[in-house]
Amino acid sequence: MLERALERLARACTMLGAVALAVMMLTTDYDIVARALFRAPLSGAVDIVEMMVLCSAFLGLPEICLRDEQIRVDIIDTLVPPRVTDALKALGLGATIGFMGLLAVNITRPLHDAWQFGDIKPDTGFPLYPLFALVLFCLIAATATTAVVLMRTFRSGAAARA
């Protein structure tokens, strides 16, 4: 049941990331056309594109982790027995969980500071704390989905040994 909820959450994040990507492309296109035709560029286009890049990157993270589709180099996989490969995969997943957890813990301070001091984007005046909150949410979701993959790895390893 938890896995199903995380799958739905990851899919929703991916969909929102796709929307952010579309907003980024439309903003850039509109800015270029308005600048060329009307000599009136879109004010704040850089801020909007920056925010949408952040959104599209981090919103895609939970589903990437759930599908276990991170970029990896598999040179050693052909040189060692499958059990060693499984152990290395589990070790890598554990390290990923630790790293994303560390990132999540370290984003809380900038989030708090942006909230407390009212930091904003320079051109649009958009507050920064929702962006930090989004990053924190996505890191927590990605950590949870990676934990699901780690549990699946242990289950499949135990089933293969049985």
N, C-alpha and C positions, 0 to 999 in steps of 0.2 A: 504494500500500500504506500509506504514511504517512497519507494522507487518510482511508482506511478506518479505521485505528486511531484517529485523532482523532475521527472520526464516532462510533465506539463509545464512546470515552471521554466525549465530550460528552453522548451519550445516557445513559450511566450516571450522570453528574453530574446531569443533569436529573431522573432517576428518584430519586436520593438527595435532591435538592431538594424533590421532591414528597412524599417521606416526611417530611422536616423540616417542611414546611407542614402535613401531617396531624398530626404530633406537636404542633405549635404550636396548632392548632385544638382538638385533644383536651385538651391541657393547660388551655387557657383555658376550655373547656366544663366540664371536671371541676372546676376551681377555682370557677367560678360556682355550679355545682350544689351542691358540697360546702359552700360558704360559705352559701348560701341555706337548704339543707335541714338541714345538720348543724352549722352554725356552726364548721366546721373547714376553713378554706381550705387549699389545697395549698401547703405550705412550699416556697419556691424557684420558684414559678410564674413570677415575673417574670424570673428568671435563665434559666429554660428557654425562655421565649418569646423573650427577647433572643437567645439562642444560635441558636434555630431561624430567626429572621428573618435573621440573618447567614448561616446555612447555606443557606436557600432563595434568598436574593439572589445569593450568590456562586456557588453550584452551578449556577444557571441561566445564568451568564455565558458559559461556553464554547459552549453550543449557540446562544445568541443571536448570538454573534459568528460562528459557523460558518454559520448561516443568513443572516447579514447583515441581521438584523431589529432593529437598534438604532433608537431614535427619531431621526428626522431631519426637517429642514425642507427641502423641495425646491422652494423658490420660484425659485431660479436655473435649475433644470433646463429650464424652458420658455423661458428667455431666451437661452440660449447653445447653440452647436452640440453634437451628441453627443460629439465628441472632447473638448471642454472639460469636459463633464459627466463623462466617463470619467477625465480627468486629475484633476478635483476629487475624484472618488470614490477614486482611487488615493492622492491626497494625504491625504485623510481617513483612509483605512485605515492609511497610514504613520504618521500622527499618533496614531492609536489604539494602534498597536503600541508607539510610543515612550512614550505616556502609561502604558499598562499595564505596560510594562517598568520605568518609573520607579516606579510604585506597588509593583511586586514587589521592586525593590531596596530601597525605603524601608520595607517591612514586615519585612525581615530583622532589623533592630535591635530592634524591639519583640518579635519572636519570640524572639530570643536572650535578651533581658532577662527575658521571662516564664518562659523555661526556667531561666535561671540563678537567679532570685530566687524561683521557685515561686509566681508570682502565681496567685490563684484567684478564682472568682466568690464574692461575699460570702455568699449564702444557701445555695448548693449545695456550695460547696467544690470545684467543678469547675475543673481547671487551665486557664489561659488559653492556654498555648502550642499545644494542638491547634487552637484556633480560629484563631490566627495562621498556623499551618501550613496549615490548610485554605484560608485567604484566599490565601496564597502559591501553593499548588497551583493554585487556580482561576484566579489571575491568569496564571500560566505557561501553563495550558491555554488560556485565552482569547486570550493573545498568539499561541500556536501556531495556533489556529483562525483568527484574524484574518489571520495570515500566509498560510494556505491560501486564504482568500478573496482576498487581494491577488494571489496567484499566479494564481488563476482569472481575476481581472479582467484581468491582463496577457495571459493566454492568449486570452481572448475578444476583447480589443482587437486583438491581433496577428492572430487568425483573421479578424476583421471587415475589417481593412486588407488582408489577402492576397487 
